[in-house]
Amino acid sequence: MAWTDYSTAPAPGTPIATLSEVSGAMTLMLDGPQGEFPLLLVRAGEAVHAYVNACPHQYLPLDYRGPQILSADGAKLMCTGHGAMFEAATGEPLSGADCALDRVPLVVEGGLILIGQDAG
């Protein structure tokens, strides 16, 4: 499923957070006209990656059973529901799931993180 397939997908340009607010992995719900959208942000140095906060195996939030979803080295994300592992920088599955996390495009303007335009 693509992130834009969610009925609550935010429009491009929707503000999310400032760069200074994001370190490690951060989950949040974006409130929009269609309802709440579950978002997962991962920061690695200056890079910020975003995914729908839903494991593709069961569509439960990755932090369903606790907030510790990022590995100590910051390279992997783990679904607390069943232990599937994903590469933090790409969302690609490493173990326990057959498909990747749904990536959400971002843009950063003046230190503000916004939903980006879908490349597809």
N, C-alpha and C positions, 0 to 999 in steps of 0.2 A: 504494500500500500504506500502511495506517495503521501507526503505530509499535506498536500493540497486536497487530498481525498477526504480529510476529516471535515465534518460539517462546521467545526468551530475554528478552522484554520484562519489565522490573522492575515490581514492584507499587507502587501509590501509597504514598507515605510512605518509599520507599527513599532513604536519605541519599546524596548525591552528593559534595558538597564544601562548603567555606565560601565565602562571598562574597569574602573576602580572598585566596583561592587562585586566583580566576579573573580574568584580564585578557586582553583580546584574544580570540583563539580558542584553545580547549583541547580536545584529544581524549582520551578515556579509555575503558577497558573496565570496565563494571560487572560484577562477579562476582555471580551469583545462583544459586539452586537449579537453574535450567534451563540455566545456562551463561553465557557472556559476552555482554554487550550493548554494541555500539559507540555511544558517545555523543559528541556535539560540543556544546560550550558556547561561546557568544559573549557577551561582555560589552560593553555600550555605556553608559558612565556607570554609573548604578545598576541599569539593566535587564540581565537575563541571559536569553538565549534558548537553547533546546536543540533539537537535531535528532538523528535517527539519523545516525550518521556513515557514510552510504552514498549515493553519487550515484544518483539515480533512473534515470540512463541505463544504467549498467553494474553498479550495486550494489557498486562498489569504494569503499573509504573515501576521503573527499575528500583526505586526506593520504597517499594510496597512494604517491606519488612524491616526497614531501617535506613538511615541516611548514608551509611558507609558504602558507596557504590564505586568509588575511584580507588584503584590500587595505590599502594604507597609510592610507587615510582611515577604515577600519573599516566601510565601507558594503557591501562585497561579499565573498562567499565564492567560492573557485574550486576546482573539482575538478582535482587535479594529474594525474589519469589522462588526461583529454581536454580540459580547459580550459573546461568549462561554468561559467557564472557565476550566482550566486544572490544575492538581496538578503539581507544578514546579519540584518536585523530581522524578516523574515517567512519566509525560505526560498524565496520565489517565484523562478522562473527568470528570468534576464535574457538569457542567450544560451546556446546549445549543449545545451539540454535542454527537453523539452516539459512536464515536470511539476516540482512543487516538492519540496523536501526534506521528509522526514517530521518534522513538528514534535512535540516531546515536551513535555507540560505540566509546569511547575515551580511550586513554592511556596517561599517563603523564610520561615523561622521562626527568629528570634533569630540571624540571620547564617548559618544553615545552609540550603543548597539541597537540596530534596527533590523526588522525582518527584511530580507533582500528579495530580489526578483528571482523566480524559479527559472533555472537555465533550460529546463525541458520545455 
